[in-house]
Amino acid sequence: MVTLTRPDGTQPQDLHLSRRGLTLALTGGYALAAWSAEAQPVKTDGAGLVTETVQIKAPDREIPAFVARPAKAGKHPCVVLISEIFGLHEYIRDTARRLAKAGYVTIAPDFFVRAGDPSTMTDFPAIMKIVATATDAQVTGDIGAALAWLKAQKFADTKRIAITGYCWGGAVTWEGVARFAEFKCGVAWYGRLSGGMSPNDASNKNPLDLVGELKAPVLGLYAEKDSGIPLSDVEKMQAALKAAGKTKSSITVYPGAQHGFHADYRPSYNKEAATDAWAKMLAFFKANGV
């Protein structure tokens, strides 16, 4: 079994995949470095949905993005979904389908395609080299491309757009709300609040640096036992939100939960916390008009 409680993935000593587990992860399309041999991930069917991989125009090139949306005619609210460090693998695609089942046009860009596919790797330092290539400028451009694609679609109600993300994507969620006025709200799942993922990027901003620039409310969903995100950072963020007058933003901390508690393919999965947090996310979207 792999033990994954760190916000940025496993360390080399954590990788103890059995041959069976490796095969299941490969055939299922899940991230190898985080797969638990005992995992029984949620599988969401595509009934009533349209799913496809599209190409969106980032500033430097086209990049792929997975889209899941209701097949029902009419305009639907939208969600930009930001992946973990493992990229656009089956867990993220399934999460997109779950959001589509809830009525949302969901687009999940592949932020790492320029450098590789971290979902197929078990070498943690190599994964982090790929992640480090996704600078703030690139990520901002890719989010802008996802928004532009949504605005061109007749089925997308782009007056109602939210952003959500997991792990690496949780930090990007805070940053996205600070940088794009299009988002009515954001939900950040256990994303780092300090100590950015691209330490060599001088322009990198951490969520704690951007509190005053938040353009919409953000709900943070965090874990008490997260070994990579100290509760002191969560407390600093709560204090910063209060000081900046961001009264509609808040953070929920799940007692006893570990980092990755929503990721149902990892041993850190906590069904009770994941179910409650998912309901809180959907309620937060609706409360903010999405």
C-alpha positions in Angstrom: 0.0 0.0 0.0 1.0 3.6 -0.6 0.7 6.0 2.3 0.0 9.5 1.1 -0.6 12.1 3.7 1.6 14.9 2.3 0.1 17.8 0.4 2.5 17.4 -2.6 2.4 13.6 -3.0 4.4 10.7 -1.8 8.1 10.5 -1.0 10.2 7.7 -2.5 10.1 5.7 0.7 6.3 5.6 0.5 6.2 3.7 -2.7 5.4 0.1 -2.1 3.0 -0.7 -4.9 2.2 -4.4 -5.4 2.1 -5.7 -8.9 -1.7 -6.1 -8.6 -2.0 -2.5 -7.4 0.2 -1.2 -10.2 -1.9 -3.1 -12.8 -5.2 -1.7 -11.4 -3.9 1.8 -11.3 -2.6 1.6 -14.8 -5.7 0.0 -16.3 -7.9 2.4 -14.3 -6.0 5.5 -15.3 -5.2 6.6 -11.8 -2.1 8.3 -10.5 0.5 5.6 -9.8 2.4 7.4 -7.1 -0.7 7.7 -4.9 -2.6 4.5 -5.7 -3.7 2.3 -2.8 -3.8 -1.4 -3.6 -6.9 -1.6 -1.4 -8.6 1.3 -3.1 -12.2 1.1 -4.2 -12.6 4.5 -6.0 -15.9 6.0 -6.8 -16.9 5.4 -10.4 -19.4 7.9 -11.9 -21.1 6.8 -15.1 -21.7 9.1 -18.0 -25.4 8.6 -18.3 -27.1 11.9 -19.0 -23.7 13.6 -19.6 -21.6 14.7 -22.5 -17.9 14.0 -21.9 -15.0 14.9 -24.2 -11.4 16.1 -24.3 -11.1 19.5 -26.0 -8.2 21.7 -27.0 -8.1 25.1 -25.4 -6.0 28.0 -26.6 -3.5 29.0 -23.9 -1.2 32.0 -24.6 1.7 29.8 -25.8 0.0 26.7 -27.3 -3.2 24.6 -27.3 -3.6 22.3 -24.3 -6.0 19.5 -23.6 -8.9 19.8 -21.1 -11.4 17.3 -20.0 -15.0 18.5 -20.1 -18.1 16.9 -18.5 -21.5 18.5 -18.8 -25.2 17.8 -18.6 -26.6 16.5 -21.9 -29.8 18.4 -21.1 -30.5 21.3 -23.4 -30.0 24.9 -22.1 -27.4 26.9 -20.4 -25.7 25.5 -17.2 -23.5 27.0 -14.5 -19.8 26.2 -14.8 -16.9 25.0 -12.7 -13.2 25.2 -13.6 -11.6 22.1 -11.9 -7.9 22.2 -11.0 -6.1 18.9 -10.5 -3.6 17.6 -7.9 0.1 17.3 -8.8 -0.7 14.1 -10.6 -2.5 15.9 -13.4 -5.5 14.9 -15.4 -6.0 11.3 -14.4 -9.1 9.3 -13.7 -9.9 10.7 -10.3 -10.1 14.2 -11.7 -12.1 13.0 -14.7 -14.5 11.2 -12.3 -14.8 14.3 -10.1 -15.7 16.3 -13.3 -18.4 13.8 -14.0 -19.7 14.1 -10.4 -19.9 17.9 -10.8 -21.7 17.4 -14.2 -24.2 15.1 -12.6 -24.9 18.0 -10.1 -25.7 20.2 -13.1 -22.4 21.9 -13.9 -20.4 22.3 -17.1 -17.0 21.3 -15.8 -13.7 21.9 -17.5 -10.4 20.4 -16.1 -7.3 21.7 -18.0 -4.1 19.7 -18.3 -1.6 22.1 -16.7 1.4 19.7 -17.0 1.1 18.6 -20.6 4.1 20.7 -21.6 6.4 18.8 -19.4 5.0 15.3 -19.1 2.3 13.1 -17.5 2.9 12.8 -13.8 0.0 10.3 -13.4 2.1 7.6 -15.0 5.1 8.1 -12.7 6.2 6.8 -9.3 9.4 8.8 -9.1 8.4 11.6 -6.7 11.3 13.9 -7.5 10.6 13.5 -11.2 6.9 14.3 -10.6 7.9 17.5 -8.7 10.1 18.6 -11.6 7.1 18.5 -13.9 4.9 20.3 -11.4 7.6 23.0 -10.9 7.4 23.9 -14.6 3.8 25.2 -14.1 4.7 28.7 -13.2 2.1 31.2 -11.9 2.1 33.0 -15.3 1.5 29.7 -17.2 -1.2 28.6 -14.8 -2.9 32.0 -15.0 -2.8 31.7 -18.8 -4.3 28.2 -18.8 -7.2 29.2 -16.5 -7.8 32.2 -18.8 -7.9 29.8 -21.7 -10.5 27.6 -19.9 -12.7 30.6 -19.2 -12.4 31.8 -22.8 -13.5 28.3 -24.0 -16.5 28.3 -21.7 -17.5 31.8 -23.0 -17.6 30.5 -26.5 -20.0 27.6 -25.7 -23.8 28.0 -26.1 -24.5 25.6 -23.2 -22.4 27.5 -20.7 -23.9 30.1 -18.4 -20.7 32.1 -17.9 -22.4 34.6 -15.6 -22.2 31.7 -13.1 -18.7 30.2 -12.8 -16.9 28.7 -9.8 -13.4 27.3 -9.4 -12.4 24.3 -7.2 -9.2 22.2 -6.9 -7.4 19.6 -4.8 -4.0 19.7 -3.2 -1.8 21.7 -5.7 -5.2 22.7 -7.3 -6.4 23.9 -3.9 -3.7 26.5 -3.8 -4.4 27.5 -7.4 -8.1 27.9 -6.4 -7.2 30.7 -4.0 -5.0 32.3 -6.6 -7.6 32.0 -9.3 -10.2 33.8 -7.3 -7.6 36.6 -6.6 -6.8 37.0 -10.3 -10.1 36.5 -12.2 -13.3 38.5 -11.7 -15.3 35.9 -13.6 -15.4 33.5 -10.6 -18.4 34.0 -8.3 -16.7 31.8 -5.7 -14.0 29.2 -5.1 -13.7 26.0 -3.0 -10.1 25.1 -2.1 -9.5 21.5 -1.0 -6.4 21.2 1.3 -4.2 23.5 -0.8 -1.0 24.9 0.5 -1.3 28.4 2.0 2.4 29.2 2.1 5.6 27.7 0.6 4.6 27.6 -3.1 5.0 24.6 -5.4 7.3 26.6 -7.7 10.0 27.9 -5.3 12.2 28.9 -8.3 9.5 31.1 -9.7 10.2 34.6 -8.4 6.7 35.8 -9.4 5.0 33.0 -7.4 2.4 34.2 -4.9 1.0 32.0 -2.1 -2.6 32.2 -1.0 -1.6 34.0 2.1 -0.1 36.7 0.0 -3.2 37.2 -2.0 -6.0 37.5 0.6 -6.5 41.2 0.0 -6.9 40.6 -3.7 -9.7 37.9 -3.5 -12.5 39.0 -5.8 -15.1 36.5 -4.5 -15.7 34.3 -1.5 -13.6 31.2 -1.0 -14.4 28.1 1.1 -11.3 26.3 2.4 -11.7 22.6 3.2 -8.7 21.4 5.3 -7.6 18.4 7.4 -6.6 18.4 11.1 -3.9 15.7 10.5 -2.4 17.2 7.3 1.3 16.6 7.8 2.2 19.2 5.1 -0.2 22.0 5.9 0.2 23.0 9.5 -2.8 24.2 11.4 -0.8 27.4 12.1 -1.1 28.2 8.4 -4.8 27.7 8.5 -5.1 29.9 11.5 -3.0 32.6 9.8 -5.3 32.4 6.8 -8.4 32.7 8.9 -6.9 35.7 10.6 -5.9 37.3 7.3 -9.4 36.8 5.9 -10.9 38.5 8.9 -8.4 41.4 8.8 -9.1 41.9 5.1 -12.8 42.0 5.6 -13.4 38.9 3.6 -16.3 37.9 5.8 -17.9 35.6 3.2 -14.8 33.4 3.0 -14.2 30.7 5.6 -12.2 27.5 6.3 -13.6 24.2 7.6 -11.1 21.8 9.3 -12.1 18.2 9.5 -11.0 16.6 12.8 -8.9 13.4 12.4 -8.8 13.7 8.6 -5.5 13.6 6.6 -4.4 15.4 3.5 -6.2 14.0 0.5 -9.3 13.0 2.4 -11.5 13.3 -0.7 -9.2 11.3 -3.0 -11.0 7.9 -3.0 -8.1 6.1 -4.6 -5.6 6.9 -1.8 -5.4 5.3 1.7 -5.9 8.8 3.1 -9.5 8.8 1.9 -12.1 9.6 4.6 -15.6 8.9 3.4 -17.3 10.8 6.1 -15.3 14.0 5.7 -15.4 13.7 1.9 -19.1 13.4 1.8 -19.7 16.3 4.2 -17.2 18.5 2.3 -18.7 17.7 -1.1 -22.1 18.8 0.3 -20.6 22.0 1.7 -19.0 22.8 -1.7 -22.3 22.4 -3.6 -24.1 24.5 -1.0 -21.4 27.2 -1.2 -21.7 27.3 -5.0 -25.5 27.8 -4.8 -25.2 30.4 -2.0 -22.9 32.4 -4.2 -25.1 32.2 -7.3 -23.4 29.3 -9.1 
